[in-house]
């Protein structure tokens, strides 16, 4: 799954709350909606976005659908963020670029 879809799904605070609730265990949409204080029809949009990002899965149990976390998709996002973070840290440890003054010929650290 694309990192962009994962981060877009995680950007919404309500979707993060859904994931927090599902961390406690599988739950029906009606129960999730009740805990979030919203109607199931309003919640369905957010559940769809989380399913599209593969962050949750729905399992049928008779006539009910139980939603559960599927956080394995986060691995590629975490790896990308880690790579970005360590790369940025490595660049910060490099000496700052220097410039030579045309007037005096002296070297100075450039300010970004």
Protein Blocks (a to p, Z undefined) as FASTA:
>chain_A
ZZklmmmmmmpmklmmmmmmmmnoccdfklmmmmnopafklmmmmmmmmmmnopaccdde
hjaccddddfklmmmmmmmmmmmmmmmmmmmmpccdddddfklopacdddZZ
